[in-house]
Amino acid sequence: MKLLIATDAWEPQVNGVVRTFQATIAELRRLGVAVSLIEPSRFRTVGLPTYPDIRIALTSARRVGALIAAEAPDAIHIATEGPIGWSARAACLAAGRSFTTSYHTRFPEYIAARAPVPEALSHAVLRRFHAPARHVLAATGRLADELAGRGFRNLALWPRGVDTELFRPRDESVLDLPRPIFLSVGRLAVEKNLDAFLGLDLPGTKVVVGDGPQRAELVARHPKARFLGERSGAELAALYASADVFVFPSLTDTYGIVLLEAAASGLPSAAFPVPGPLDVIGGRGVGVLDPDLRAACMGALRISREACRAFALERSWAAATDSFASHVLTDSRRLRLPAG
């Protein structure tokens, strides 16, 4: 079986979409699936406006279509709604190829936070993008229900997992800072709502891991917080295991893989009671969700680290990939699809 994945999000980007596909592709290859990628490094790229560190491809349906034809895949999955995703979509429709898509990011909310673009217009564009897909994969039932309410069709669930060998409790701390240590990991951008965390009156130390367009602004506004920059692999895993509470202030994430990474490290979470945290850790006894984020942070200090680890051990990438494969690799014959 040959699977082709078309994605605008790929290395060296560091985000949940990239980590999801890195883990999923590794599992698929262990299952004997040959996976190829159409991603930005295969094209000339430009920096994304307002976020130049993210490079977007300059490409076309014709060029992407030629790459698809050369790969001759048995199945095609379009991961993102950027230039590569739109080009792959157009190429598949022109050739009558079946494909699946996945919905990862609340772009309407992200765009509205940066520009006066009505969310309804952005939702309409995304609905059009995903409409021809054989399946549109959503990470949670809550997200699938929300998308169905907005007119999306052919929705299917694709849960996420965590690498419990990399992310695990450790005996020694790599953070020699006043405790308790409240940690946040992610992109430093307006949609992550980091001011809601950094502005809290908390004991101990606030630590932020990640980079992004809002970093300089956040550093200037919150000089007492420790900004450690972008970290990955074992270095990131050690930071999780060295903290006391993981703080996730986002109001717009569709999932939040970092919540699973924290739990696997034995780290309880504090977050707002919104989609994403509600789906991942709500009611599981591994975090506190409260409209008062400070109360959530302080309450999370009382949660058992062993309970967090046990919760994460039940959420493997192998199981998540089985779900992905069941939707993407079945019924992948060529179909004549309507243009649109």
Backbone torsions as a table, in degrees:
resi	resn	phi	psi	omega
1	MET	NA	129.9	178.6
2	LYS	-114.4	123.3	179.1
3	LEU	-114.6	133.6	173.5
4	LEU	-111.1	130.7	176.9
5	ILE	-114.3	124.4	176.3
6	ALA	-103.2	120.8	-175.8
7	THR	-145.6	137.4	173.0
8	ASP	-84.7	-15.1	-179.9
9	ALA	-104.6	113.9	178.1
10	TRP	-158.9	173.7	-179.6
11	GLU	-53.2	141.0	11.3
12	PRO	-89.6	12.3	175.8
13	GLN	-58.7	145.5	176.8
14	VAL	-121.6	104.7	178.5
15	ASN	-160.6	176.2	-176.2
16	GLY	-64.8	-34.4	179.5
17	VAL	-65.1	-46.8	-179.7
18	VAL	-62.8	-46.2	-179.3
19	ARG	-63.2	-37.4	178.2
20	THR	-60.5	-47.3	-177.2
21	PHE	-75.2	-31.1	174.3
22	GLN	-59.2	-47.7	-178.7
23	ALA	-67.7	-41.7	-177.9
24	THR	-66.1	-42.7	179.5
25	ILE	-63.8	-40.7	177.9
26	ALA	-60.4	-42.5	178.8
27	GLU	-67.3	-41.6	178.9
28	LEU	-60.5	-42.9	179.6
29	ARG	-65.3	-33.8	175.3
30	ARG	-65.5	-27.1	177.6
31	LEU	-83.1	-2.7	178.7
32	GLY	93.1	9.6	177.9
33	VAL	-84.1	129.2	175.5
34	ALA	-83.5	116.7	-175.1
35	VAL	-113.4	128.7	172.8
36	SER	-120.3	158.3	-174.6
37	LEU	-126.1	138.4	163.0
38	ILE	-109.8	109.5	-173.3
39	GLU	-140.4	171.8	-167.7
40	PRO	-58.1	-28.7	-176.6
41	SER	-65.8	-12.0	179.5
42	ARG	-86.4	2.0	-176.4
43	PHE	-137.5	167.4	167.3
44	ARG	-70.7	142.3	-175.3
45	THR	-130.2	161.7	173.4
46	VAL	-132.4	157.0	178.2
47	GLY	-70.2	141.3	177.9
48	LEU	-69.3	130.0	176.9
49	PRO	-54.7	136.7	-176.5
50	THR	73.2	-5.8	-178.8
51	TYR	-152.6	67.5	-171.2
52	PRO	-63.9	-18.8	178.5
53	ASP	-68.4	-21.1	175.5
54	ILE	-91.1	121.9	-178.0
55	ARG	-96.6	132.1	177.9
56	ILE	-112.0	143.3	-173.2
57	ALA	-77.9	143.3	170.3
58	LEU	-101.1	101.1	-173.8
59	THR	-146.7	-171.3	-176.3
60	SER	-151.1	162.6	177.5
61	ALA	-61.4	-36.2	179.8
62	ARG	-62.7	-46.2	-178.4
63	ARG	-68.9	-44.1	178.7
64	VAL	-64.8	-38.7	177.6
65	GLY	-60.0	-38.2	178.2
66	ALA	-65.7	-38.5	177.8
67	LEU	-66.5	-40.6	177.5
68	ILE	-62.0	-45.6	-179.6
69	ALA	-61.6	-39.3	-179.8
70	ALA	-66.1	-35.7	179.7
71	GLU	-75.5	-29.6	-178.7
72	ALA	49.7	57.1	-176.9
73	PRO	-76.3	158.7	173.1
74	ASP	-83.9	-24.8	-179.6
75	ALA	-146.4	150.3	-179.5
76	ILE	-129.8	131.7	174.4
77	HIS	-122.4	126.3	178.8
78	ILE	-102.2	115.7	-168.2
79	ALA	-88.7	-27.3	-170.5
80	THR	-139.8	162.4	-175.2
81	GLU	-102.3	29.6	177.8
82	GLY	-91.5	-165.9	-177.9
83	PRO	-57.3	-39.8	178.0
84	ILE	-67.7	-42.5	179.4
85	GLY	-61.5	-46.6	179.3
86	TRP	-64.8	-38.2	179.4
87	SER	-67.2	-41.6	178.0
88	ALA	-64.7	-40.8	177.6
89	ARG	-58.5	-49.4	-178.7
90	ALA	-63.5	-40.3	-179.7
91	ALA	-65.5	-40.5	179.2
92	CYS	-65.5	-43.5	179.9
93	LEU	-63.8	-40.8	-179.6
94	ALA	-65.0	-34.0	-178.2
95	ALA	-92.7	-1.9	-177.9
96	GLY	69.9	31.2	-179.3
97	ARG	-93.6	137.8	173.6
98	SER	-74.5	148.1	176.1
99	PHE	-153.6	161.6	173.2
100	THR	-116.7	161.6	176.8
101	THR	-134.2	170.9	174.0
102	SER	-138.0	149.4	-178.0
103	TYR	-111.1	110.9	-174.8
104	HIS	-110.3	-33.0	-164.0
105	THR	-129.6	137.2	176.8
106	ARG	-81.8	70.8	-178.5
107	PHE	-58.1	-37.7	179.6
108	PRO	-56.9	-42.6	178.8
109	GLU	-70.0	-39.2	-179.1
110	TYR	-65.7	-42.9	179.8
111	ILE	-65.9	-43.0	-178.8
112	ALA	-63.0	-27.5	178.8
113	ALA	-72.9	-16.3	-175.6
114	ARG	-114.0	-23.5	-174.3
115	ALA	-149.7	155.4	-178.5
116	PRO	-78.2	63.1	179.0
117	VAL	-109.7	120.1	-179.1
118	PRO	-58.6	135.9	179.0
119	GLU	-60.4	-34.5	-179.3
120	ALA	-60.8	-37.0	178.5
121	LEU	-66.9	-44.7	178.6
122	SER	-63.0	-40.7	177.7
123	HIS	-62.1	-38.8	179.3
124	ALA	-63.2	-40.5	178.8
125	VAL	-64.4	-44.6	179.5
126	LEU	-66.5	-38.1	177.6
127	ARG	-60.9	-41.7	177.5
128	ARG	-64.1	-42.0	-179.7
129	PHE	-57.7	-47.6	-173.1
130	HIS	-84.7	-13.1	-172.5
131	ALA	-54.3	-41.5	-176.7
132	PRO	-79.1	-6.2	-174.6
133	ALA	-67.7	142.8	177.6
134	ARG	-67.4	-39.2	171.2
135	HIS	-138.7	141.7	170.9
136	VAL	-110.8	113.4	-173.1
137	LEU	-88.4	128.6	177.6
138	ALA	-120.7	146.9	-172.8
139	ALA	-74.1	-26.6	-175.2
140	THR	-139.7	159.9	176.4
141	GLY	-64.8	-35.7	179.4
142	ARG	-63.4	-43.2	178.3
143	LEU	-66.5	-41.2	178.9
144	ALA	-61.2	-41.7	178.5
145	ASP	-64.1	-40.9	178.6
146	GLU	-62.3	-44.7	-179.9
147	LEU	-65.9	-39.4	177.3
148	ALA	-60.6	-38.8	177.9
149	GLY	-65.9	-21.2	178.1
150	ARG	-96.0	7.4	174.6
151	GLY	95.5	7.2	176.5
152	PHE	-74.2	147.1	-177.7
153	ARG	-122.5	169.5	173.4
154	ASN	57.8	39.6	-177.2
155	LEU	-79.8	144.0	177.6
156	ALA	-143.5	156.7	-176.1
157	LEU	-94.9	136.0	173.4
158	TRP	-134.3	93.3	-179.5
159	PRO	-70.7	169.9	-179.4
160	ARG	-110.6	167.1	179.8
161	GLY	-132.0	-170.7	-179.8
162	VAL	-149.3	146.6	177.4
163	ASP	-84.2	99.0	-174.9
164	THR	-81.5	-5.5	172.6
165	GLU	-83.3	-40.5	177.4
166	LEU	-74.4	-50.8	-178.9
167	PHE	-93.0	107.3	-174.8
168	ARG	-153.8	159.3	174.6
169	PRO	-63.3	147.7	179.9
170	ARG	-133.2	150.9	-175.9
171	ASP	-75.3	-32.4	-174.8
172	GLU	-109.6	140.4	178.0
173	SER	-90.7	142.2	175.0
174	VAL	-99.9	4.5	-179.7
175	LEU	-115.5	107.0	177.7
176	ASP	-97.4	78.0	-174.3
177	LEU	-136.7	158.5	176.6
178	PRO	-58.3	137.0	-179.1
179	ARG	-103.9	158.2	4.0
180	PRO	-74.6	152.9	179.2
181	ILE	-102.9	120.2	178.5
182	PHE	-103.5	119.7	-171.5
183	LEU	-112.4	137.9	169.9
184	SER	-125.9	138.9	-179.0
185	VAL	-129.4	127.5	176.7
186	GLY	157.3	-175.4	-179.7
187	ARG	-70.2	135.0	179.5
188	LEU	-90.3	85.1	-176.3
189	ALA	-143.7	158.6	-171.1
190	VAL	-57.1	-35.4	-176.2
191	GLU	-70.2	-12.8	179.8
192	LYS	-84.2	-7.7	170.9
193	ASN	59.5	38.0	-174.1
194	LEU	-67.9	-26.1	177.3
195	ASP	-58.7	-31.1	179.8
196	ALA	-62.9	-30.6	176.2
197	PHE	-85.9	-50.3	-173.3
198	LEU	-68.1	-22.4	178.5
199	GLY	-84.7	-1.9	-178.3
200	LEU	-74.0	148.3	172.8
201	ASP	-90.1	96.9	-177.0
202	LEU	-123.9	149.7	173.1
203	PRO	-72.8	167.7	174.2
204	GLY	75.0	-134.9	-170.9
205	THR	-135.1	138.9	171.8
206	LYS	-99.8	128.5	-179.0
207	VAL	-122.7	132.8	-179.6
208	VAL	-120.8	126.5	176.5
209	VAL	-114.3	127.7	179.6
210	GLY	138.9	174.5	179.5
211	ASP	-143.6	167.0	179.9
212	GLY	160.1	179.6	-171.7
213	PRO	-67.0	-16.6	-178.0
214	GLN	-96.7	4.0	-172.3
215	ARG	-59.6	-52.9	-176.6
216	ALA	-58.5	-40.9	179.5
217	GLU	-63.8	-43.6	-178.9
218	LEU	-68.7	-40.2	178.5
219	VAL	-61.3	-42.1	-179.9
220	ALA	-66.9	-36.3	-175.0
221	ARG	-81.5	-25.2	-175.2
222	HIS	-131.1	70.6	-173.7
223	PRO	-66.0	-19.6	-178.6
224	LYS	-82.4	-16.7	178.4
225	ALA	-75.7	153.1	177.5
226	ARG	-100.3	117.6	178.6
227	PHE	-103.7	114.5	-173.0
228	LEU	-99.7	-2.7	-179.7
229	GLY	78.3	-169.1	-176.2
230	GLU	-79.0	132.0	176.8
231	ARG	-133.5	156.3	-179.5
232	SER	-151.7	172.7	175.0
233	GLY	58.8	-141.1	-175.7
234	ALA	-64.0	-31.5	179.2
235	GLU	-64.7	-43.6	177.1
236	LEU	-65.4	-43.8	-178.4
237	ALA	-59.7	-39.0	179.4
238	ALA	-66.8	-33.4	178.0
239	LEU	-67.6	-43.9	175.4
240	TYR	-54.4	-50.4	-174.4
241	ALA	-67.1	-17.8	-177.3
242	SER	-91.0	-10.8	-177.5
243	ALA	-89.2	173.9	178.9
244	ASP	-107.1	-32.5	178.3
245	VAL	-144.4	137.6	173.0
246	PHE	-96.4	129.2	-176.7
247	VAL	-112.3	126.9	-175.5
248	PHE	-125.0	89.9	-172.9
249	PRO	-85.8	-1.4	-175.8
250	SER	-61.3	142.3	175.3
251	LEU	-106.5	-3.6	-169.9
252	THR	-126.0	-7.3	-178.4
253	ASP	-63.7	139.6	179.1
254	THR	-77.6	-19.3	-179.9
255	TYR	-145.2	-84.7	-177.0
256	GLY	108.4	70.5	179.0
257	ILE	-58.1	-29.6	179.6
258	VAL	-59.0	-28.1	176.9
259	LEU	-64.8	-37.6	176.9
260	LEU	-72.3	-38.9	178.4
261	GLU	-62.3	-40.7	177.3
262	ALA	-62.8	-48.7	-178.8
263	ALA	-59.7	-42.7	179.5
264	ALA	-61.4	-27.8	178.9
265	SER	-84.8	2.3	-177.8
266	GLY	79.5	24.6	-173.9
267	LEU	-110.7	118.4	177.3
268	PRO	-72.5	156.7	-174.8
269	SER	-116.2	153.8	171.8
270	ALA	-125.3	132.3	-176.8
271	ALA	-157.8	170.1	172.9
272	PHE	-79.1	152.6	179.0
273	PRO	-81.2	72.3	-177.7
274	VAL	-127.7	163.2	175.6
275	PRO	-52.1	144.7	-170.5
276	GLY	105.4	-86.2	176.2
277	PRO	-57.8	-40.1	178.3
278	LEU	-59.6	-40.3	-178.1
279	ASP	-75.1	-38.5	-173.0
280	VAL	-81.1	-46.8	-173.4
281	ILE	-125.8	-3.9	-177.9
282	GLY	-57.6	127.7	177.0
283	GLY	72.2	9.5	-178.0
284	ARG	-98.0	-4.7	178.8
285	GLY	74.3	21.7	-178.7
286	VAL	-119.7	8.3	179.0
287	GLY	-169.3	170.7	177.1
288	VAL	-120.2	125.9	177.1
289	LEU	-110.5	122.1	-174.1
290	ASP	-153.0	138.7	174.4
291	PRO	-58.6	-25.0	174.0
292	ASP	-92.0	99.2	-173.6
293	LEU	-65.4	-31.4	176.8
294	ARG	-64.0	-42.9	178.0
295	ALA	-61.5	-38.8	178.1
296	ALA	-63.2	-42.6	-179.8
297	CYS	-61.9	-46.3	-177.6
298	MET	-69.7	-36.9	178.0
299	GLY	-66.9	-34.5	-178.7
300	ALA	-65.3	-24.3	178.5
301	LEU	-61.3	-21.9	-176.5
302	ARG	-92.5	-0.4	-176.1
303	ILE	-83.9	141.7	180.0
304	SER	-67.3	128.1	175.9
305	ARG	-68.4	-31.2	178.4
306	GLU	-65.8	-37.4	178.1
307	ALA	-64.9	-37.8	178.2
308	CYS	-62.6	-45.6	-179.8
309	ARG	-63.0	-44.2	-179.9
310	ALA	-61.6	-40.1	177.2
311	PHE	-60.0	-45.8	-177.0
312	ALA	-68.5	-32.5	-178.5
313	LEU	-62.2	-18.9	179.6
314	GLU	-88.3	1.5	-174.5
315	ARG	-124.0	81.0	-175.7
316	SER	-91.7	155.6	173.7
317	TRP	-69.7	-26.7	178.3
318	ALA	-62.0	-45.9	179.0
319	ALA	-66.3	-41.3	178.9
320	ALA	-62.4	-39.0	-179.4
321	THR	-70.5	-33.8	174.3
322	ASP	-57.9	-41.3	178.3
323	SER	-64.9	-46.1	178.1
324	PHE	-57.2	-48.7	-177.1
325	ALA	-63.6	-35.5	-178.1
326	SER	-63.9	-28.1	179.7
327	HIS	-93.9	-34.0	-171.2
328	VAL	-90.8	-36.3	-172.3
329	LEU	-96.1	-3.0	177.9
330	THR	-101.5	152.1	178.0
331	ASP	51.9	44.8	-174.8
332	SER	-97.9	23.4	178.3
333	ARG	-66.8	162.6	176.8
334	ARG	-70.5	131.5	179.7
335	LEU	-126.0	146.1	173.0
336	ARG	-84.7	112.8	-175.4
337	LEU	-107.1	152.9	176.9
338	PRO	-68.9	145.7	176.3
339	ALA	-68.3	151.2	178.1
340	GLY	159.3	NA	NA
